[in-house]
Amino acid sequence: MTDAEYARKLDELDRLLNDPDVPMEPEKVWSLLAEIARRDMATGHAGRAQA
C-alpha cells in the first residue's frame, strides 16, 4: 500500500468514526483497521508513539 493509499484509508476511517453525517458501518471500520494494521506491522510502525 502506498503512502497515499494509507492516508486515504486513515481519512476514511476518521470519517466513519467521527462524522455524524456518515452512517456507521462496523464491517468497513474493521476492514480498514485490519488493512492499516497490516501496513503498520509490515513497516514497523505498530506501537510507536508519534513525534
Helices and strands as residue ranges (DSSP letters): H 3-18, H 26-43
